[in-house]
Amino acid sequence: MYKQDQLLPEPSDSSISVFDVVRLLREARRGSQSAFAQLYRRYSPLVHSILLGRFRPALADELTQECFATAFARLNQLKEDHKFGPWIATMARRIQASETTREIGMDALPEVQCATASPEEKAEAEQILRTIASLPDAYRETLLLRLVEGLSGAEIASLTGLTPESVRVNLHRGMEKLRDALQTNRFASMENRNV
Amino acid sequence: MSEDKDPLWDPEFKGDSEFKGDAEFKGDPEFKGDPETQRLQLLLAPYSVKARGIADWMPKKAPAKSSVVKFAKIMAAGLAASLLLFVGHLYRLAWDEGQPWQVSSLSISETTLTSLVAPGGLLETNQQQSLSIDVARIGHMTLSPNSKLRLLETRANRHRVNLESGHLRATIWAPPGYFGVTTGTAELIDLGCDFELWKNTDGNGRVHVRSGWVAYKIGAYEVLVPAGYEMKFNAQRPFTPLRPDTNLDFAKAVRAFEQVAQPEVSAIALSLAADRVAGAAQDADAFTLLSLLTQYPQLAASALYPRLGIALKIPSIDLQHRNAWAAGNLNAMNSWWDRYPTQPKNWWANWADAFR
């Protein structure tokens, strides 16, 4: 049985329309930091999910902000304002770790502060994260947006620029692969215990 | 699977609170919720941007400069540079009336003496000496050995010298008319250029234009000479400008024409002489033909007119235009003058002269 009273993550600020994004971009280009902060609020789950699938959580946090700082400095290179989401997602996917140790590793998972999580739950969460990180990009990013950031399929489609159909397919296929992988891991650990 | 019954699609759709296991979920398409998804979400929620405390952030780096700001800066820089050039140009043109010019004397012994020449002053060089003269701030002049030059007047927009004899080379970059050299009866007006002038004490001489244009004025009569042409003159009149390297037959035909072109000569004789000029002309002699046809418009009926048309790359002969030219119509003449590659009004295009 799982604790249903634990706080689920609130959905991100998805109330911003494409027109708002375009307007915020124009203001940000003129130097408005608050406009860019609003863009960050909307798109940080997307960037963070991409990076969380590749790097340790603490590093993903740091790189998320680095990615937005770079984007802020390069706003003039964005040709189609309504494609800010895909643009910054590509930027996040291209981030290279300066040290190989920065890449996510099976032994290098996070110290996450969570008052309500038991050590067992934390260990299980780390195992799930590792498993998700091993999935193909499309499934990995969509699942992290859904399961970590708590976004709906519609919000994921809006952020990534994918069609809702693609998001739905990625969610279901990704979930199937995750289940299979978790199941395999479970059997493997049971066998190890029996041995 | 409909969208409103898909808990994977919609996190708000909680369904049953009791976890029924994977097998039950997979086997029941009407299953109203997915506790497994909720379980995963609960386990992974501490890794979200909100839980990690990075949901709010303000960029610290300097904001990107918009292209509008960059454009405005470039424009401002361009404007400032233009203003600077404009002020510099005004300074070049400014000159107090009567203010002396600086003269440097260079003798064969390579010793340089600097002096000043004021209006009325005569500069004279011997056979071993030349002078370098600053023409106010608008240019420079070199006076060759065995020459005599007098400064007649100097002020902001008018500087005049008289070459009594000898040779000079003037390099001027200023609007037309600012600088001029008198040769006794005539005046050579600079139209923004680089030119050389030779003159003997008997009044004979020639002018060779290296860049831009000069206008040779004698009374009401005016001859323009463009870059690449040379014009001879005597005390009474100028001759037709020729290219220094034109072919000898053409030069002879032009001189023969000038001999024939007297008030009492018949139209037929004049036309025959013009036909000989046209027959020896090359395209590069276009300006000589243009000068002759301007001075003698009636020759539009001769072979000069179609030969000039070819030299100026006029597509076809327009009889109406030809008749208008022969009648002395200025518009007809100007339309072909405008076809000449370089124009005297573009003096500022010879900006390189300012640095010679």
HADDOCK unambig.tbl for C-alpha pairs under 7 A between the chains (distance, minus, plus):
assign (segid A and resid 1 and name CA) (segid B and resid 19 and name CA) 6.93 0.50 0.50
assign (segid A and resid 2 and name CA) (segid B and resid 39 and name CA) 6.68 0.50 0.50
assign (segid A and resid 6 and name CA) (segid B and resid 42 and name CA) 6.96 0.50 0.50
assign (segid A and resid 8 and name CA) (segid B and resid 42 and name CA) 6.10 0.50 0.50
assign (segid A and resid 8 and name CA) (segid B and resid 45 and name CA) 6.32 0.50 0.50
assign (segid A and resid 9 and name CA) (segid B and resid 45 and name CA) 5.83 0.50 0.50
assign (segid A and resid 29 and name CA) (segid B and resid 64 and name CA) 5.99 0.50 0.50
assign (segid A and resid 29 and name CA) (segid B and resid 65 and name CA) 6.51 0.50 0.50
assign (segid A and resid 29 and name CA) (segid B and resid 66 and name CA) 5.15 0.50 0.50
assign (segid A and resid 30 and name CA) (segid B and resid 65 and name CA) 6.65 0.50 0.50
assign (segid A and resid 30 and name CA) (segid B and resid 66 and name CA) 5.55 0.50 0.50
assign (segid A and resid 31 and name CA) (segid B and resid 63 and name CA) 4.71 0.50 0.50
assign (segid A and resid 31 and name CA) (segid B and resid 64 and name CA) 6.23 0.50 0.50
assign (segid A and resid 31 and name CA) (segid B and resid 65 and name CA) 6.86 0.50 0.50
assign (segid A and resid 33 and name CA) (segid B and resid 58 and name CA) 6.32 0.50 0.50
assign (segid A and resid 33 and name CA) (segid B and resid 59 and name CA) 6.16 0.50 0.50
assign (segid A and resid 34 and name CA) (segid B and resid 58 and name CA) 6.87 0.50 0.50
assign (segid A and resid 37 and name CA) (segid B and resid 57 and name CA) 5.97 0.50 0.50
assign (segid A and resid 37 and name CA) (segid B and resid 58 and name CA) 5.15 0.50 0.50
assign (segid A and resid 37 and name CA) (segid B and resid 59 and name CA) 6.98 0.50 0.50
assign (segid A and resid 41 and name CA) (segid B and resid 55 and name CA) 5.94 0.50 0.50
assign (segid A and resid 41 and name CA) (segid B and resid 56 and name CA) 6.05 0.50 0.50
assign (segid A and resid 44 and name CA) (segid B and resid 55 and name CA) 7.00 0.50 0.50
assign (segid A and resid 45 and name CA) (segid B and resid 49 and name CA) 6.10 0.50 0.50
assign (segid A and resid 48 and name CA) (segid B and resid 49 and name CA) 6.92 0.50 0.50
assign (segid A and resid 69 and name CA) (segid B and resid 59 and name CA) 5.87 0.50 0.50
assign (segid A and resid 69 and name CA) (segid B and resid 61 and name CA) 6.69 0.50 0.50
assign (segid A and resid 72 and name CA) (segid B and resid 63 and name CA) 6.68 0.50 0.50
assign (segid A and resid 72 and name CA) (segid B and resid 64 and name CA) 6.26 0.50 0.50
assign (segid A and resid 73 and name CA) (segid B and resid 63 and name CA) 6.26 0.50 0.50
assign (segid A and resid 73 and name CA) (segid B and resid 64 and name CA) 4.63 0.50 0.50
assign (segid A and resid 74 and name CA) (segid B and resid 64 and name CA) 6.57 0.50 0.50
assign (segid A and resid 75 and name CA) (segid B and resid 64 and name CA) 6.65 0.50 0.50
assign (segid A and resid 76 and name CA) (segid B and resid 66 and name CA) 6.70 0.50 0.50
assign (segid A and resid 114 and name CA) (segid B and resid 46 and name CA) 6.24 0.50 0.50
assign (segid A and resid 121 and name CA) (segid B and resid 43 and name CA) 6.56 0.50 0.50
assign (segid A and resid 125 and name CA) (segid B and resid 43 and name CA) 5.35 0.50 0.50
assign (segid A and resid 125 and name CA) (segid B and resid 44 and name CA) 5.84 0.50 0.50
assign (segid A and resid 147 and name CA) (segid B and resid 40 and name CA) 6.41 0.50 0.50
assign (segid A and resid 147 and name CA) (segid B and resid 41 and name CA) 4.54 0.50 0.50
assign (segid A and resid 147 and name CA) (segid B and resid 44 and name CA) 6.44 0.50 0.50
assign (segid A and resid 148 and name CA) (segid B and resid 41 and name CA) 6.05 0.50 0.50
assign (segid A and resid 148 and name CA) (segid B and resid 44 and name CA) 5.02 0.50 0.50
assign (segid A and resid 148 and name CA) (segid B and resid 45 and name CA) 5.01 0.50 0.50
assign (segid A and resid 148 and name CA) (segid B and resid 47 and name CA) 6.16 0.50 0.50
assign (segid A and resid 148 and name CA) (segid B and resid 48 and name CA) 5.26 0.50 0.50
assign (segid A and resid 149 and name CA) (segid B and resid 45 and name CA) 6.73 0.50 0.50
assign (segid A and resid 149 and name CA) (segid B and resid 48 and name CA) 4.95 0.50 0.50
assign (segid A and resid 150 and name CA) (segid B and resid 11 and name CA) 6.77 0.50 0.50
assign (segid A and resid 150 and name CA) (segid B and resid 41 and name CA) 6.91 0.50 0.50
assign (segid A and resid 152 and name CA) (segid B and resid 9 and name CA) 5.57 0.50 0.50
assign (segid A and resid 152 and name CA) (segid B and resid 10 and name CA) 4.96 0.50 0.50
assign (segid A and resid 152 and name CA) (segid B and resid 11 and name CA) 5.75 0.50 0.50
assign (segid A and resid 153 and name CA) (segid B and resid 9 and name CA) 4.64 0.50 0.50
assign (segid A and resid 153 and name CA) (segid B and resid 10 and name CA) 6.38 0.50 0.50
assign (segid A and resid 168 and name CA) (segid B and resid 9 and name CA) 6.77 0.50 0.50
